[in-house]
């Protein structure tokens, strides 16, 4: 697998990054490359076009329905439905929490009611039930956030990418990250500043999750503009002895 960071700013786009969006690419046995997005937050559709043809996408996996994780699916709908050069032959599989179809239609507008089903095949996650997209197996797990939210475990030929989505520390996160080759974990909060629980991880809690799961690498993402990346990076390094770094736009990782 190959992971490319499209956007990694938390809660809303920052001056140097779009909101959450991650491109996963993997080849099948015939040599075809499959391209799947983990989230598509506000501002992400622009930089995504620097690295992928929008018509080449094979799936969109939405962790939860806050705008910084899904709202650019509205723009992708336009790109795939109205491109004068032609549209993809089949609808794009889109997986998300309960009500994903209704929420997307509300976000775009009622005029998409007749075309949304021709552009997207919208399906809802079931906690722990795996889905297959090409050579990728994806297992969603319900995590701790104020809305219905999922972390995702993506597997390909024995390799594992774990994505926290937005969550606080919880057993489901530990299970998702178990023996992962790379844990992509949010770290929105700072220790001794953000005391409220049940919303986001700190760098320390992300590091603790990586250590408990014996993940081989930790990449911290979803850093809001008001959170100091150096602080959460230091927190994570204090809890996890493996390699850890901050996500950067267009950084790529072979898994």
N, C-alpha and C positions, 0 to 999 in steps of 0.2 A: 504493500500500500504506500501511497504517497499523500501526505497531508500538506495543504497550503493554507496559510492564514490569509483570509480575504479581509476580514474586519475583526478587531479585538477590543474595541472600546466598550466600556460597560455603561448600560442604561440609555445612552444616546451617543451619536457620533462625536468623536473628539476632533481636534484640529489636525491630527495626523492619521486618524483611522476611522473607518466606518464602524458601525455596531457589529454584533456577533455574526460571523459567517465563516465557514471552513469548508474547503473543497477536498474531498477524498477521491482518489483515483486508484483503480486496481485493474489488472488485466485478468481476463478469463483464460481458459485452457486453449482457446483458439487465437489468442493474442489480441482480442478486442479490448480496448480500454473503456472501462465504465467510470462515469463521473457522477458523484452524489454530493449534495450539499448538506452540511449540518447547520441548520438555521440560515436565515436570510434577513438580517436586521436592517434598520434604516441606514441608507447610504451605501450598502454593500453591493448593490447591483452595478454601480459604476466601475469600481476596481475589479469586480469579477470578470468583466468583459476584457480586461487586459490579459487574462490567463485562460479563458475558456469561451468557446462559442456557446451562446445561450441555447442554441438548438441542439447542442451535443449532450446536454444534461440528461441523466437517467433517473434522478430521484431528488426529492427535497424532503429532509427529515427535520421536522420542527419540534424543538424541545418543549416550548410552551408559547403561549399566545400573548406575551407582552410585545409591544411594537419593535423593541430593539432586537427581537429574535425572529420576527416573521413578516414585518410590514412590507418589505420589498418584494414579497411574492405578488403584490399588486402590480408592480412594474414588470415583473417577469411574465405575468399573465398577458400584458399588452405586447411584450416583445415576441412571445410565442404565438399569439393569436393573430396579430395584425402585420407582421413583417411582410412587406411587398415581395420580398425574394422567395417567399414560401414559408409554410409552417410545418413543424414536425408531424409525421404521419400518425402518431399515437399520443394520447394524453400523457402528461408527466405524472408519475406516481408521487403523491404528496401524503406523508404520514404526519399526524399531529395529535394533540390532546382532544378530548371530547369537545364537540362543537366547532372543530376546525373549519368545516365548510361554511357554517353560518357566520363565523367570525371573519373569514376572508371576504365573504360577500358583503358584510356590513362595512368592512374597511374600504372596499373598492366602490361599491354603489350598486343599486338595484339593476342598472343597465347591463351588468355582467351575468345576470341570472340565467340567460339563455346560452351563454358561451362558456361559463366556468367549467361545466362538466365535459365539454369537448376539449378543454385545454389541460385540465387537471383531473386525475383520479384521486379523490380525497378519501383517505382512510384514517381511522382513529386507532391510536395505540391501545394495546392491552398489556397491562403490567406483566412483564416477564415472558410475553409471547414473542418469539423471534419472527422476523420477516427476512426475506431474501430478495436482494436486488442484484441481478447478475451474479458475480462471484462473491458478493459481500453478504454476510449474515449479521443482522442488526438486532440486538436485544434491548428493549426499553425497560427501564426500571423507574418507578415512581419515586421522586425525591422530595425534599422538604423545601417548599416555597409557598408564598401566599396564594398562588393559583396552581391548578393542576400542571405539574411539570415533570419532565422525565430526563434522566441521564441516559446515555446511549453507549452500548458496547458494540464495537464494529470489529468483525473478525474476518480474516482472509488468509488462507493457507497457514494456519497456526499462529499468525500474528494478530495482535490485539491493540486497538486504539480505544481508549475509554474517554468519554466526554461527559463532564459533570452536568452540562447545562447550568442552570441557576439553582443553587441548593445550599443549605447549611449542612454540616456534618450529619451523616445518617448511615445506618447499616446498608441501605441500598447502594450508596456511593462506594462503600468498601467492597461490596460484591461486584459492582461494575468494574472496579479498578484492579481486581485480584489478578496478579501476575501480568498486568498489562505491559506491553512494550513501551507505550507512551500514554500518560494520563494528562489530558488537556483539561485543566481544572480552573474554574473561576476563582478569583481572589479579590472581590470587590471591597471588602471591609479591612480595616486596620485594627489590630489589637489595641486595647485601651482607648479607642476612639469610638468605635461602633459597637455598642453594647447590646443592641437588640438581636435576638436570636430567631431562627426559623426563616431566614431570608437568604443570606449569602455566607460564603466562606471568607475567612481571613487567610493571609498567607500561611500562618501557622497551622490552621486547620486543614488547608490543602496539603501541606507538607505531612501532617500526621496521617491523612488519608493515604497518601502515596506510600508512606513507610509501612503502615499497617497492611496494605495490599501487596507489598513487595513489588510495586511498579518499578520498571527499569529507568524511566525518565519522566520528569514532570515539567510541563509547560504551563505557566500561569497566564490566564487570559481574563477578559471582561473587566479590565481595570478602568474605572471611571476617571474622569479628568481630575476629580478632587482627591483621588487616592494616589499616594506616592508609590510608584512602582518599585523603587529601591527599598522602601520599607517592607512591602509585602514579600519581596524577593528575599530579604534578610530573614524575615519571619519563617519562610518556607525552609530555607537552608538550616535554620536552627532546629527543625523538626525532621528533616529528611536528608540522608547522607548521599543520595544519588544525584545525578546531574539535574539541575533545575535552571530554568531561564524564563524570561518574560516573552510572551508572544509578540511578534512584530509583524506589521502588514507585509504580505507577500513572502514571509519566511516559509521555507519548505522543509519537510522532514520525511525521510524514507523510513518506513516502519517494516 
